[in-house]
Amino acid sequence: LVEWTRQRDEYLDELLRLDGLGSYPSPMSCRSCGQEGLCRCLDCFDGPILCKSCMCSKHPLNPLHRVELWTGDYFEKSSLHALGFVLQLGHRDDDIPCPYPSPSSEPMTVIDTSGIHTIQVVFCDCPTRCLSRRIQLLRVRWWPATIDRPQTVTTFRALDTFTQLTLQSKINMYDFYLALTHLTDNTDTKALKYRYKEFNRCVREFLHIHTAKRGARGHDPGGIPLTQAGECAVECPACPHPGRNLPDGWQDTPEKDRFKYALFLAMDANFRLKSKDRGVRDSPLGDGWAYFVPTNPFKEHVANYVDQPEMNTCESKLRAVDHANVRGDQRLLVNGVGGVNCSRHALNRRIGFGDLQRGEKFCNMDYFVLSTLHGVQVKTLYLSYDIACQWFVNLPTRVEEYPLRLQISPDLVIIVAVPKLHLVGHGPKCQSIYSFNFLPGSARTCGESIEQIWSGQNAVAMSTREMNPGFRQDTLDTHLGAWNFRKVVGLGKQLLALLREAVVMQAEHGRLFDDLTLSLHADQLEKWRAMVEAWNADHTNPDPYSLPTTEKNTFAKVRLELARQETDDTAAGIVSAHETSASTFLSSGLELEEQQCVIFFKLSPSSSSRSAIQAAENQQKRHALKHRIDQWRRIQAVYMPGVSSSLQDRNPSLDGRTEAENAELSPLLLPSALQPSDRVAGCLPGLAEKEQRLRLAEAEDCIQQIRRLLHVKATLWQYKTVNVSGQRASTRTRSIIERFGVKVERHADRYRAARTALLALDPLGDWQTRLLVLLSGDIRGLGREDDGTKRKGMHVHESEGRRAVSWIWIDRVVRTPVVDGVAVPEVDLNDDMRVEWAKSQARAQRWQEEVVLVTEEMRRTLVFLEWRAVWWETRIGRRLETADMTSGLRAYAMKQAAVQRGLAKRFAKLWVPFLRKNSLAPLLCGEWEAVVPSPAAPLVATTAIPSTSAHPSSSSADNTVSASTRLPGLSTLMELFEEDNVDGDVDTDGESCSDDEGIFE
């Protein structure tokens, strides 16, 4: 761009040149006939100068080109109509003058992407053709605004452009129409006819007919009137569809593997998609054809439950159900929309959406989910809802009162959960029971996909709230369908990204779980496994994923322990200089090292401001520390004579004494602080080995202390959350908890110092396998919110599914520590460890299930797309029409079949290399060998689609396609973490894998 700025004058000059005559001489002559030329066309290539007659004669096939007329000083906007151009319709194939012309009563207004045009149109009234005026207009791709004697039309090009823009950017019709008027006359000096209402009508009719076209209603002998509910919806190819993309015998799958063929749905309400009561009650053009439920049956259902009571029995802070009891705005006809979508792939469900008249009532949400589940043949359903803990309680009782059209299969097993982000706002009773993280078979489903849909549709809320009810429903149906199509096109990259992550995380969390399991006792593990299995079978059993309720006097006990520890820390002990052993000398040195760290921290600039009394107390502590170091130096002269001499040589004025002003900075020079040669010459034999043993014990003790203090902090945070309220009490509690944080940091510093000393004393020792480098991120408790920082946003926590236990907990964690004479009960740490072990196992299982489920979804997608292609081919020949109509029906069906197979081919080129590399779905990879050959196989030029799955014959019913492919077991490889260009975003034949062009085909 910087280089371009140097050429800006050149660009400006060329634009100015185009406003004038350019290289044409004055006076100008027509390039075609040589007469005086005053006109040029902006849309013809290079726009030659022509006379008025030649300009009209050269545009019979381009009636919407923009024309400019030379006034003698400048080029002025004009039009072909002003030059006398007349458009003849009805004879485009034989190119002969119509013997029975029928001109329109007045010039026709044509709305196009190039602007709003006025054209004189002559229709054909030949008796041999007998085509109505609207048909003649449609055949030149102009959409008439009225049925009889239309005076306004919109070009297909303008309708297509607006459709693309509104579905992508959510632009409204009024702004688009204003943009066209400004493009035509930006100064408002010309009297343009106002045709917004006509344009509005054209858009609505155009979108409605295209919905029927994509639903193959034109191929059905019954036509549009026999359209069934939900027939025009874009379905999710990755979801299970019995008879379409499920293998034979899927019903007999063992219970532990049934999640592979389960349906995952999410439901929710959106209170931004409102509708004003404008006093108009029009009906949708495609009522119940796609995503919204049929209007009349739904209104009859809701009318029976106007006063239905709703009880909030959950401890959550959510207020979704409370909307049912809140009086709505009387100016609103609808105050929201409820809906159901596929929670794995975020596609909207057919007849799963509807309006909310006054809040999120159960009767509304029941109707939406039961409507979309009616006729579903799967055996297992995972259903997420932000208030599932309330909604599901009395659902069976409510369903018994509903009519037959809302009944579902009695064999359907419904498993409900709360979306992961919403679960945080629920009470303790919901955290385990309704969590996807602990739900067997749920894989890595989050349940929040419905929120993605709302975020995509909220941008259209400001325009739909002003629409009439019928137009609003048609518009929302169109946007929901466009969302589905884009999701289908993006399934290739989406599923590949999910599988890439799942394969890596499965191996990682499997290893972490194995390491954690090996560090625990077998008898304890057996109890925990039985506890998890019992809870999965019946949630009334003890919950393995939560800690038992803390007793009310725990906080008092912890405060007493804190006071005792602080008393011990401030007590100044004097080390005896008589009869001191080498181990006592070293232990005293380690204690002095710790006391130096304590005083240094208290006197550091980062510590809080100190009063005069505190400063005096700190100075007294410095003098006490100086005295203890001086006493210890005399013993050091016995055990480390070389070091004592070195200190005297470095600063003779000290004379074995330490200055009180810097006692905390005085180097103690233990054996680990010396070079190996100085250690041998300056220390008594065996002293370094004894320090090494003490350092090992010190490091082990520090790790144990960190575990204990983290456990106490977690208990205090739990107590604070449940029992403490008010600013004063919360501040006091937090200050006490922060003291434990300071102690944790002190022990961490001690551990790091001990480890540094061990590296100097024994750099090749096997202690390094269990005493690792302690990073700040390693100092964390067993739970996700052990320090309460998540609630205050101090730092971001890992999600439950990705969280890994810190290494400090994986080593003999069930032993009972005794510190300062106080023992931490073994059951407390065992409960913590039981929860962490159960969660670690759940994480490993969910990632393993994710690998299995995503692989199955890939297989189902490819099979469904082939089924859909064959389904379109079977639409051919169902209607007996004229030759030209039969040709159009066949061409569109073959085009749709090619689109489905093109998507399948592109997806296979993305997926098969990765599946093959990781030994996943070998049968599927074998089917696509011809399209995606393995590296060792010769390249075969082919565009054929695998045909191993059974396809319906041309006379079969819609849902007769079956699939016999079964998913094999998983293989574990060490190459899971590798990435290469084979499974990248480029097809193996060099084709780009960008998203499909257009919203719909």
NUROKOL-740754 format. One record per residue (C-alpha): y, x, z. Coordinates in steps of 0.1 Angstrom, whole numbers, plus 2048, in hexadecimal, padded with zeros to 3 digits. Each point is the difference from the previous one (the first is absolute). Example, Ala and Ser with C-alpha at 12.3 -4.5 7.8 and 13.67 -1.06 7.14 Angstrom:
7D387B84E 82280E7F9 
! end
This chain:
800800800 81881D807 7FA80C7DC 8077DD7F3 8227FF812 80B81C7EA 7FB7EA7E1 8107E180D 81D8017E9 7E98017E2 7EE7E180C 8217EE806 80D8097DD 7E17F27EF 8037DF813 8257FE7F6 7F68087DC 7E87E37FF 81D7E8808 81180A7DF 7F78027DB 7EE821805 7F98107DE 8067E07EC 81F8017E9 81C7E7803 7FF7E77F0 7DB7FC806 7E77F37E7 7DF7EE804 7E38177FE 7EB7E57EF 8177F07E6 81F8167FF 8187E480A 81880481C 7EC806820 80C7F6823 7E17FA814 7E7816812 7E07F8814 7FC810822 7DB7FA801 7F680C7DD 7F88257FE 8208147F8 8137DF7FA 80C8037DC 8217EF7F5 7F97E07ED 8137E27F3 7FC7DE810 7E87F37E6 7EA81E800 7FF801826 7F37DC801 7E78067E4 7F181F811 7F97EE822 7E97E37F9 7E6810816 81980D81A 8167E3808 80A80D823 80F8217F5 82380780D 81B8047E6 82380F802 81D7F97E8 81B8197F6 8237F1807 81381D7F0 805811821 7DF7FD813 7DE7F07FF 7FF7DE810 7E27ED80D 7F47E67E8 7DF7EF7F8 7EA7F77E2 8087DC806 8258087FB 7F88117DF 7EE7E07F4 7DC809808 7E77E3800 7DC80480D 7E57ED7EE 7E07F8814 7DE7F47F5 7FB8167E1 7FC82380F 7DD8047EF 8097F77DC 82480B800 80C7E47EA 81E7E8805 7F67E1812 8027E17E9 8067E981E 818813817 80D7EF81F 81D812810 8077FD825 81C7E980A 81481E80E 7FB825803 7E480A817 80581681F 7E781C802 7FC814821 7F38237F9 7FF822811 81C80B7E8 8167E380C 8077DB7FA 8027F87DB 80A7E27EB 7EC7FA7E0 7FF7E57E7 7DB7F67FC 7F07EC7E4 7DF7F0808 7E47F87E8 7F87DB7FA 7E58057E6 7E77E4801 7E38187FA 80881481F 80A7E5819 80B81881B 8177F581B 820813807 7F380E821 7E080E7EE 8168107E5 81481181C 7E280B814 7F18107E1 81E8177FC 7FC808826 81E7EB80B 7FA7EA81E 8127DE7FD 8127F281E 7F87DC7F7 7E47EE7ED 8147EC7E7 81C80E7EB 805820815 8228107FF 7F981E817 7E38187FE 7F6820812 7EE81C7EE 7DE80B80C 810823803 81A7F4819 7E67EC814 7E981E801 81C81780B 80B7E881B 7DC7FC80C 7FC826803 821804812 7FC7E4819 7DC809809 809824805 8247FF80E 8027DB80B 81F7FA7EB 8097DB7FF 8057EC7E0 8257FA806 808826802 7EB8067E1 8127E57ED 82280D80B 7F68237F4 7F97F17DD 8217EE7FF 812820809 7ED8137E6 80C7E67E6 8247FC80C 80A81681D 8247F4800 7FA7DA800 8177FC7E2 7E67ED7EB 7F57DD807 7DB805807 7EC7E1807 7F27FF823 7DA7FF7FC 7F480B823 7ED7E0807 7EF8017DE 7F6825807 7F37F6822 7EA7E57F0 7F38197E6 7F681981A 7ED7E8815 7ED7F17E3 7F98237F2 7F180D820 7EC7E1806 7F08017DD 7F8825803 7EF7F8822 7E97E77ED 7FB8197E4 7F581C817 7E97E7812 7EE7F97DE 80B7DB801 8088027DB 7DB80A7F9 7F37E2814 7F97E07EC 80F7EC81D 8218137FE 81A80281B 7FA7DE810 7DE80A80C 80C820812 7EE804821 80F80B821 805826801 7F38057DD 81E8137F4 80181A81C 7FA8257FB 7E1808814 7F9821813 7E58137ED 7F781581E 7F87E3817 7DD7F2801 7F97E47E7 7DC7F4800 7F37FC7DD 81A8177F2 801822811 7E580081B 7DD80E7FC 7E17EB800 7F37F9823 821808811 7F97E3818 7E281380E 81481F80A 7F880C824 81A7F4819 80E822807 8098047DA 80D7DD7FA 82380C802 7FC80E7DD 7FF7DD7F2 8197F0819 8217F07F7 81F80E811 81E7E8802 821800812 8177E2808 8237FE80C 8217ED7FC 82280A7F2 81F7EF80C 81780F7E7 7F37EB7E3 8137E1809 80B7E37EB 81F7EB803 7FE7DA800 8157F87E0 7F47DC7FE 7EB8067E1 7DA7FC801 7F380E7DF 7DB80A7FC 7F38227F7 7F58037DC 7E081280A 7F97EF821 7E3812811 7F78147E1 80382280F 80A80A824 8127E3810 7EA7E380C 8037DE7EE 81F7EF80E 7F57DC806 7DF806813 81281A815 81C7E9809 7E77E580A 7EE819816 81F80C812 80C7DC805 7E27FA817 80981D817 8257FC805 7FD801826 7E3818802 804814821 7FE8267FF 7F881481F 809825804 7E480E815 8058257F6 81281A815 81280D7E1 8258017FB 7FC7F17DD 8117E07F9 7EF7F47E0 7F17E180F 8207F7812 8107F87DE 7EA7E0801 8137F381D 82380A7F5 8157E67EF 80880C7DD 8207FF7ED 8057DC7F3 80F80E7E0 7E08117F7 7E47EE7EF 7E881E806 80681C819 7E58187F4 7E08077ED 7DE80780E 7E58127EC 7DF8127FE 7F98207ED 7E581A7FC 80581881D 7EF81D7EE 8138007E0 81F7EA807 7F97E67E4 80A7DC806 7E47E7804 7FD7E27E9 80D7DF810 807813820 8267FB803 8167E380A 8207F5811 8077FF825 8157E1808 808807824 7F182180D 7DF8117FE 7EA7E380A 7DA803802 7FC7E27E9 8138127E4 7EF822804 7DE7EF803 8057EE7DF 8098207ED 7E381580C 7E67E47FE 80C7F77DD 7FB8237F3 7DF803812 7F27DF7F2 7E38097E9 7FE82480B 7DC80D7FF 803820814 7EE802822 819814814 8267FD803 818818812 8207EC806 82080F80F 81D7EC80D 81C80C817 7F77E4819 7DB7FF7F9 7F9800826 8107DD801 7F87F27DE 7DB806801 7F97F2822 7FE7DB7F6 7FB8047DB 7DD7F27FE 80B7E1813 81E7FB7E8 7EA8057E1 7E97E480A 81E7E87FD 80A80C7DD 7F47EF7DF 7E480D7EA 8178157EA 80981681E 7DC80680B 7F18227FC 7DC80C7FF 7EF7FE822 7EF8217F8 8218127FE 80481881E 825804808 80C81F813 8257FF80A 81781C809 825807805 8128177E7 80382380E 826801802 8027DE80F 7E580781A 818817813 8147E280A 7E27ED80E 7F5800824 7E481680F 7E57E67FA 8058027DA 8018257FC 7DA8067FD 7F37DE7F6 8177FB7E2 8048257F5 7F480A7DD 7FA82380E 7E37F4816 7F37E57E9 7DE80A7F0 8017FD7DA 8267FE7FD 8038237F2 82480B7FF 80F7DE7FA 8227FC80F 8067DB7FA 8258057F9 7FD7FB7DA 8107DD802 82081180C 8018147E0 8017E07EC 81C7F1814 8148207FC 7FB7FC7DA 80A7DB7FF 81D800819 81880D7E6 7FC7DF7ED 8067EB81F 8267FC7FA 7FB7F17DE 7E17EA807 8117F081F 8197F07E8 7E67F37E8 7F17DE7FE 7DD7FE812 7EC7FF7E0 81381C7EE 7FE815820 7DA7FC802 7FC8097DB 81681F805 7EE80C81F 7DE7FB7EE 80D8157E4 80B81C817 7DF7FF813 7ED8037E0 81481D7F4 7FA812821 7DB7FB7FC 80080D7DC 81282080B 7E880481C 7E27FD7E8 81081A7E9 80581781E 7DD7FE80E 7F68207EF 817816813 7FF7EB81F 7DA801806 7FE8257F5 81B80981B 7ED7EC81A 7DF8117F8 80F8237FF 80E7FB823 7E07EF80D 7E981B7F4 81481B812 8067EC820 7DB7F5802 7F6825801 81C809818 7FB7E4819 7DB8037FE 80282580A 8197F881D 7E97E480D 7E28177FE 81281C813 80B7E781B 7DD7F2803 7F1823804 81780781D 7F47E2814 7E17F9815 7E37ED7EF 7FB7E781C 8257F77FF 8007FC7DB 7E27E8802 8137E9817 81F8017EA 7EC7F87E0 7F07E3812 8227F480C 80F8017DC 7E27EE7F1 8017E581B 8267FB7FB 7FC7FD7DA 7E67E5805 8147ED81A 824806809 7FB7F1823 7EE821809 81481D80E 81880F7E7 7F88247F7 8228067F0 8167F981E 80480E822 7F97EB81F 81E7F0811 813818816 8017F8825 8237F880D 80081C81A 7F981B7E6 8248077FB 805805826 7E2818801 80F8147E3 822802811 7EF80D820 7ED81A7EC 82180B7EF 811804821 7E481580E 8008167E1 826805801 7FD80A825 7E681A7F7 81580D7E2 81F806815 7EE81081D 8068267FF 7E0813809 80382580A 7E48177F2 7F181781A 8028257F7 7E4809817 7DC8037F6 8077F07DE 7E38017E7 8048057DB 7F87DC7F7 81A7F481A 8198187F1 7FB7F27DD 8007DC80C 820806812 80F80E7E0 7F67E17ED 8107EB81B 8208147FE 7FF7FC7DA 7FF7DA804 81C80081A 8168157E8 7FA7E57E5 80A7E4819 82081180A 80980A7DD 7FC7DB7F5 8157F381C 81C8197F8 7FE7FD7DA 81F7F37EE 7ED7E27F3 7FA7F3824 8177E780F 82180A811 7FC80B824 8147FA81E 80B81B819 7E47F7818 7E68027E4 80F8217F4 7FC80E824 7DC7F4802 7F88117DF 81082080C 7EA7FE820 7E27FC7EA 80A81E7EC 803815820 7DE7F480C 7F08087DE 811823801 7F0806822 7DD7F67F4 8038157E1 80B81E815 7E27FB817 7E97FD7E1 80F8207F1 7F481581D 7DC7F47FA 8058067DB 807824807 7DD80380E 7ED7EE7E4 81780A7E3 80F821809 80A8087DC 8147E07FD 811806821 80B8237F5 80C7F27DF 8167E7812 80F81C815 8068157E2 8107E37ED 8197F781D 7FF81781E 81C7EC811 7E87E4807 7EB815818 7E47E67FE 8187E3804 8097E27EA 8237F37FB 8047DD80C 8167F67E3 7E48047E7 7E07FC814 7F27E77E7 8058197E4 7F181E810 7E080B7ED 7E1801816 7EC8157E7 7DD7F4807 7E48137EE 8027E77E3 82480A7F9 7F78257FB 7F48117E1 7DA808800 807825805 8197FA81D 7E87E780F 7E481B803 81781B80D 8167EB817 7E87E8811 7E3804817 7DE7FA7F0 7F47DC7FD 8237F1805 8047F47DC 7DE7EF801 8097EE81F 8207F47F1 7ED7F47E1 7EA7EA816 81E7F2813 8127F97DF 7E27ED7F3 7FF7EB81F 8257FB7FF 7FF7F47DC 7E37E8807 8127F381F 8207FA7EC 7EE7EB7E6 7F07EC81B 8227FB811 8107F57DF 7E47E67FC 8057F3823 8267FE7FD 7FD7EF7DE 7E87E680F 8197FA81D 81C7FC7E7 7ED7E77EC 7F77EC820 82580080A 80C7F47DE 7E67E4802 80C7F7822 8258017F5 7F97EA7E2 7EF7E5814 811800822 8238107FD 81E7ED7F4 825805803 81581D7F7 801810823 7DB7FF806 7F880B7DC 81781E804 7F180B820 7DD7FC7F3 8088137E1 81081D814 7DF802814 7EB8007E0 81781B7F1 7F781781D 7DC7FF7F5 80C80A7DD 81181E80F 7E080A812 7EC7FC7E0 8188187EE 7FD81981D 7DA7FF7FE 8028037DA 81681F804 7E880F819 7E37FA7E8 8128117E3 80881D817 7DC80380B 7F47FE7DD 81881B7F5 7F381681C 7DC7F97F5 80880B7DD 80C82180E 7E3805817 7E37F37EA 80D7FA7DC 7DC7FA7F3 7F27EB81B 7ED7DF7FA 8197EE818 8167FA7E1 7E77E67F3 8087E981D 82380A80A 8147FA7E1 8258047F9 8127E5812 81B7F07EA 8187E580B 7EE7E77EC 7DF807812 80F7F5822 7F97DB7FD 7EB7E7813 7E27ED7F5 8137E17F6 81A7FA7E5 81C7F6819 7F881681D 82480A805 8127E17F6 8148117E5 7F47E97E4 8137E3810 820813801 7FC8107DD 80382480D 7E680B7E8 7E77F27E7 7DC7FB80B 7E28017E9 7F07DF7F9 7E07F7812 7EB8057E1 80E8247FA 80380C823 7EC81E80B 7F8809824 81082180B 7E981E806 80A802824 7EA7E2808 7E080C7EE 7F081681A 7EE7F4820 8197E5805 7EC7EB818 80081981C 8147F781F 81E817806 80C808823 82480B801 81580681F 7E47F0814 8037E07ED 7E37F57E9 8067EB7E1 7E47E6800 7E68077E6 7FF7DC7F5 8258017F6 7FB81D7E8 7DF7F17F5 8117DF7F7 81A8137ED 7E58147ED 7EC7E17FA 81E7EF7EF 80781E7EB 7DC8057F6 7FD7DB7F6 8208027EC 7F58207F0 7E07F07F6 8127E27F2 8178177EC 7E38127F1 7EE7E07F8 81F7EF7F0 80581E7E9 7DC8007F6 8027DB7F8 8208067EC 7ED8187E9 7E47E77FB 8187E37FB 8198117E8 7E380C7EB 7F27DD7FE 8237F37F7 8018187E3 7DF7F47F4 80A7DB804 8218067ED 7EF80F7E2 7E57E57FF 81A7E4804 81680D7E4 7E28007E8 7F77DD80C 8237F57F9 8008107DD 7E07ED7F8 80E7E080F 81E8027E8 7E88067E2 7EE7E080A 8207ED7FC 7FF8057DA 7F37E27ED 8047E781C 81B7ED7EC 7FC7F47DC 8228057F0 81080A7DF 7FB8237F2 82180D80C 7FC7F1823 7DC80E802 80D8227F6 81A7FF81C 7E77F581A 7E781B7F7 81B81B7FE 80D7F9823 7DD7FE80F 7F68217F1 82180F80B 7FA7F6824 7DD80D7FE 80D8227F4 81980181C 7E57FB81A 7EA81B7F0 81E8177FD 8077FD825 7DB806808 7FF81F7EA 82080E810 7F37FA823 7DE8107F8 81281F7F3 812803822 7E37F8816 7E080D7F1 809826802 8087FC825 7E17EB807 7EA8187ED 80E81F812 7F97F0822 7DE7F27F7 80C7DC805 7F37E27EB 7E98147E8 7F57E07EF 8247F77F8 8078237F3 7E17FE7EA 80C7DF7F1 8218107F6 7F18217F3 8097F77DC 8257FA809 80381B81B 7E781B7F8 7F581881B 80C8247FC 7DD80B7F5 7FB7E37E8 80C8037DC 81E7EB7F7 7F87E17EC 81B7EF7EE 7FE7DB80A 8147E480D 7E37EA80A 8007F0822 7E0803815 7EA7E17FD 7E780581C 80E7E2812 7F47DE7F5 8197ED7EA 8027DB7F9 7F77F47DD 81A7EE7EC 7F27DE80B 7FD809825 8157F281C 81F81180E 7EF81081E 7DF80C7F2 8068257FE 7EC81481A 7FE824809 7E0813809 81082180A 7FA80A824 814819814 7EB81E80B 803812821 81A81A807 7FB8267FE 812819815 81081D7EE 81681D80B 8157FC7E0 8107E180C 822811806 80280E7DD 8187F27E6 8008087DB 80F7F27E0 7E17ED7F6 8087E4818 8258017FB 8177E77F0 7F98097DC 7E37F27EB 7E68187F3 80A7F87DD 824809806 80D7DC803 81A7F981A 7F67EB81E 8227F0804 8007DB80A 7FA7E67E5 81F7F67ED 80E7DE808 7FA7E881C 7E77EB7EE 7ED8047DF 
! end
